[in-house]
């Protein structure tokens, strides 16, 4: 009887929408190792740029960018689908690394928005239960695109391409999961030319917002992203704090200088709509 109760508790914890997210490891997909340093090809992200300019709200009083999913017109949804279709025809391995990085980040974010639009209205991305597997939730494991003959999920793009290839913790500030706890969906498409500046700005914006980091009575509470992916942020509290200090500003920077450990973490899975 005790064993049955324990089993039921485990299953319940796995099925509840608010459960802790089990982050995948970064495992490099060798197929995508190739690049062409001499390439001058530029991927056209103009349609994505126009979509973001039209529907991302950057002036919400919460300080969190919102997406006006309910107001997306059939014409603009069709344009988004055409953009995703075009991205899937790109020979990504023939691009140089900087162009690849922008490509994968834009593809990830556009696919996420498209998934939300296809299932809207939803109050959380966790409600979009299209991932394979008995205990899976959300859309991250579903194959949503095919590029160079390879079927890709959001998990593939983030954990098998972006994280292992670039080993850049700022990737976490650039991919958006349509949730309030997530770093902002950028209001412009990412480009190779401006990627470094954009990623630094995204890191500063998130770390200096309470959903990223807050200190109260000397205790540091961070976004759960930093715990799920701690290996990308130094591997321990000291490494994470060093990362946070690099982008912290004002009072927060002084508070983090005094901190020696992380006390807790939180995350809000509510959808990022106005």
C-alpha positions, 0 to 999 in steps of 0.5 A: 500500500505504501508503495502504491501511495509513493507511486501515485505521488510521483505520477501526480508530481509529474502530471501537474502543470506547475511541476518542476521542469526537468531540463534536458542536457546539452548534447551536440547533434553532429549533423549540425557541426558544419559551417562555412566561415567564408559564406556571405549568405544572409537569411531573410528575417524581414517577415519575422521582424514585421510580425514582432514589430506588430504584436510584441508589446514592450511598454507593459507596466510589468516590465515584461514584453507581451505578445498580442496573440488574440489580435494576430490577423489571418493575413499575418498568421499566413505570413508567419507560416510562409516565413517558417516555410522559407526557413526550412528551405535554408541550407543552414550548414552552408552559413557562417556561424554567426548567421547560423546562431541568428537563424536558430534563435529566430526559428525557435521563437517563430515556431513557439509563437506559431504553436501558441497561435495554433492552440490559442486561447491557452493560459500556459504553454504547458497546456499545449500537450503535443510532445510525445511520451506518457508524462510529457507536457508542453510542445518542446518534444514535438517535431515541428520543422524539417531542415535539410531533411532533419526533423526538429523539435524545440528541444533539438534546437535549444539543447542539441544545437544552440547550447552545445555548439555555442556554449553561450549562456546568453542563448537562454536570454534569446529563446522565448517559451511564451511564459511570463517567467521567461526572458523577453521575446525580442521586439525585433528579429535577431541578425548576425550583425547585431546578435552580440549587442542584442544578447547582452541587452537581453541578459541585462534586461532579464537579470535586472528584472525581479523575475530574473533575480531579486534580493531580499534580506540578503537572500538571493532568489533567482529564476528557475532557469538558472537552476535548471541550466546551472551547468551553463552558468558556471556549474555552482552558486559561485559561478552563477553569481559571477555571471549575474554580477556581470550584467547586474546594475544599480542596487542589485549589483551591490547586493550581489557583490555581498551574496555568497549563495542562492537561496531559492528559485521561482518561475511563472508559466502563465502565458505572456499575453497582455 
